Amino acid sequence: MVRQLALAGAVESEDYRMVECMIRKNKTLVSIPEDTVQRRIPVIAAANLGNNEVTCYLYSRTPLQDFEKGDQGAALLRDAIYAENFDIALDLIERFPSLAHTRRGYSYPLYTLAYAKDIPVRKSAGVLEAMDLQVLYPHSIGTSCY
């Protein structure tokens, strides 16, 4: 577990080069959850911190099956939306449509979009379409957003 703690430290310090070096030397580190109650994999920890550069790198290296374990995919989707990392959010929704409706704690990733007032509609339009929210919020997305 010491190796994972070192990766967690590199993620928390937003040291992209260190994260890249550690993953290059041991590709399995991306799949080891942190030793906390939440048991997040490193990409979720990076997304939770809002570090989009490290998040994108870790996302590109994390096996897709890791996002199907427990609520890992839903947690990443929620944190990616919150961090305005819509490329990852949209990719997750397209690959795993059920994630939009997967419960994470007391909430659903879909609620993040509904309650986040500061998220620009233009940036989130693709995610909203993927979640079919146009039916739920017809006034939130207009043709001017495209």
ABEGO torsion letter per residue (X at the ends): XAAAAAAAAAAAAGBAAAAAAAAAABAAAAABBBBBAAGBBAAAAAAAAGBAAAAAAAAAABBAAAAABEAAAAAAAAAAAAAGBAAAAAAAAAABAAAAABBBEABBAAAAAAABAABBAAAAAAAAAAAGAAAABAAABBAAAX
